[in-house]
Amino acid sequence: MAFKITEECISCGACAAGCPVEAIKEGDERYVIDADTCIDCGACEAGCPIGAIVAD
């Protein structure tokens, strides 16, 4: 997986809404990326309003 959601996540859901393969789900503390579903397209990183998604 090329991306991870950091602790700065505010759980706004913008990343999940922008994921073309629905690889992002709400986790216990923040949204999480399912590595098996992720296609490394970068849509989540571009869609995060606070920059909480970074290349891993």
Secondary structure as GFF3:
##gff-version 3
##sequence-region A 1 56
A	DSSP	beta_strand	3	5	.	.	.	ID=ss1
A	DSSP	alpha_helix	14	18	.	.	.	ID=ss2
A	DSSP	beta_strand	24	26	.	.	.	ID=ss3
A	DSSP	beta_strand	31	33	.	.	.	ID=ss4
A	DSSP	alpha_helix	43	47	.	.	.	ID=ss5
A	DSSP	beta_strand	53	55	.	.	.	ID=ss6
###
